[in-house]
């Protein structure tokens, strides 16, 4: 036991944080979805779970963003276009979840993300497409930030997948979305703290933080080294599986 924390209780959360961040750093999504699903399954209230996950992500996305920048995976013009509206949407979503139950729309959002995941799988089979500069960007940042806070995860699935659908480069999209996520999660965490206090800091939060920070640089390296077609295929698989699973949980 260190600082009053039972290491035996901590290890499973470290493992989950490591695995979730490896996927997130390499594919631009899934840390929030995986971690939030785990906390909810353990009986943590939605607002507390989302607050805990975003507290962890403030640190993991900082490390991941720096790593992606070092590996030149970031399109800085695109970064500015998604980060600013993402911060605004994140603050609004955190406020809504802290004060109002926002689960009604969740099944519809998950059904939409499942369809996007299936489309990305189809696109991966017909790679390479013609790369294009995405046109619908700022609304994606706003919606992605809001859903990420209100749903406990959604920035990567919404923003990364939609930018890929519009023809953006897989490697640059993943790196840019991960880097912008730091500013979104920092805003969401600050908003939750003003609404809920510091009650979200638990053993699970500490474990996820340790595992996530260790894995963050490795995920960025994977995104640089893996072929674009493989990246798109993996994004499609992860997005489809996580969306279908969470849709099942939401509807049962």
N, C-alpha and C positions, 0 to 999 in steps of 0.2 A: 504494500500500500504506500503510495507517494502522494503527499499533500492531501491526505484524506480520501484519495480516489483508489478504488479497488482495481488493480491492473487486470484481473481476470474478467471483470465486467467490462473493462475498456477495450480489450482486444477485438471482440467481434465488431465493434463500431469502427475501430481503426481499419480492419479488413474491408468493411463495406465502403468506408470513405476512400480507401486506396483504389478499390475496383471501380467505384462510381466516377472518380476523378480521372482515371486512366481512360475510360470511355468518353467522358466529357471533353477532356483535353484533346483527344484524337479526333472526335467526331462533332464537337461543338454542341453537344446536348447530353442530357440524361443524369447529371449529378443531382439536380433538384428532384427529378422524378423518382429516381431510385431511393435516395435518402428520405424523401418525404413519405414515400410509400412504406418504408421500413418503420418510421416513427409513428405513423398513423396505425400501422398494424399492432404496435405495442401499446396503443391506447392513448397516445399523446393527442390533445385537442388540436384541430386544424391550425388555429392561429399560432399556438405555441410551436407546433411542428414547423410551420413555414418560417417563423421567426428564428428558430434554431438553425435550420438549414441555411437561411440567408446570412446569418452571423458567420457560419463556417465558410460559405461561399465568398464572403468579403475577403478572406485571407487566401483561399485557394485560387480565386480568379485573379488576385494580384500577382501571385507567383506564376500562374498560367499565362496571364497577359504579358508579363515581362519575358517569359520564355518564348512565346510566339513572336514578340517583337525582335528578339535576338535572332530567331531563325527566319526573320523576314517573311512572316506569314500574315502581315497586317496591311490592309489597304486603308490608309489614314483618312482619305476623303470619305470612303464608305463608313469608316468608324465614326466620324463626326455626325453623319446623317442618321445613324441608328442610336448613338449613345445619348444625345440630348433628349429626343422624344422618349427613349427608353427610361431615362431617369424620371421624367414627368409621369409616365404611365405607372412606373413602379411605386412612386409615392402615393398615387391615387389608389392603386390596388391594395397596398398595405393598410391604408386608412379604412377602405371598404371592408376588408377581411377582419380588421380589429373591431369593427362596429356593427357589421351586417353580415349575415350568412349568405355567401355568394356561390353556393353549390349548384343552383338550378341549371345554369348554363353549361356545367362541366361535361355532361354526356355529349352535348352537341359539339363542343370544342374537340373532345377526344375522337368523335366520329370523323370530324374534318381532318384531324392529324393522321388518323388511320388511312384515309384516302390519299393524303399527301405522301405518306410513307410508301403506299403501293405504287403511286405514280413515280416516285424516285427509284423504286426497284425496276420499273419498266424503263426509265431513262438510263439507268446504269447498263442495261442490256444493249442499248443503242448508243453507247458512248463511243467517240466523243461528239457531243453536240456542238453547235456554234456558240462560243462563249459570248455573252452580251453583258453590257452594264445594266444592272437592275434598275427599273424605273420606279416601282412602288417600294419605297424604302422607309421614309419617315413614319407613315401609318403603321408599318410593321413594328418599328421600334416602340411606338406608343402602345399598341395592342400587346406586343410581347412582354413589355415591362409590367403592364397591368395584370395580365394573366399569370405571370411569373410570381407576383406577390399574392394575388387573390387565390391562386390554385396551388401554391407551394412548388411550382416548377412549370416552365413553359417558355422561357426566354429562348433557349436553344432550339427546341422543337418547332416553335412558331417562326422565329427569325431565320435560323440556319436553313430550314427546309424550304421556306418560301423564296429566299435568295437563290438557292440552288435551282428551284423550279424556273426562276426567271433567267437562268443561264450564267450565274456568277461562278467563278472558279472555285472548286471545292476547297482547296488548301487555303486560299486567301479568305474565303467566306468563314471557314471554321476559326481561323486565327483572329479575324476581325471581330467576329461575334463574341468569342471568348474574352478578348481584350475589353470590349465595350461592356461586357457583363460585370466587370469589377465596379464600375460607376453605378450601374443599375442596382446591384446587390448592396452596395454601401448605403445607397439612398433608402432602399427597402428596409435594411436592418435598422438604420437610424429612426425611420418612421415607426417601426414596430416597438423600439425601445421607448419612444415617447408615448406610445399607446399602452404598452403592456409592462413596462419596466424591464428588469433584468431577469425575469423568471424563466426565460428560455434557455439559460445556461445550465446544462445538465451533463451527466456523464456521457450521454450519447453525443452531445454537441462537441465535447472535448475529443472523443474518439474519432468522430468524422473529420474534425479539424486536423488532427495529427496525420491520419491516413491520406487525406486530400492534399495536404501540403507536400507530403513526400512524393505523391504520384504526379503532381502538376507539371514539373519539367519534363517528365517522361512522355506524357501525353502530347505535348507540343512537338517533341522530337518525332513521334510516330506520325503526326499529321504532315510533317515535312517529307518523310521518307516513303510513305505509302502512296501507291499510284492513285491518280484522281478517280479512275473508274471504280477501284476497290473502295475508296473513301465513300463515294456516292452510294455504292451498294450497301456498305456497312451502315451508313446513315439511314437508308431506307429500311433495313432490317430492324435496327434498334428502335426507330421511330414507330414502325408498325407494331412490333411486339409490345413495347411499353404502352402504346395507346390502346391496343386491344385489351391488354390485361387491366389497365385502369378503367376502361370503359365497362368491362365485366364487373369490377368492384363497385362502380358507380351505379350500375343498374340492378344489382342483385338485391 
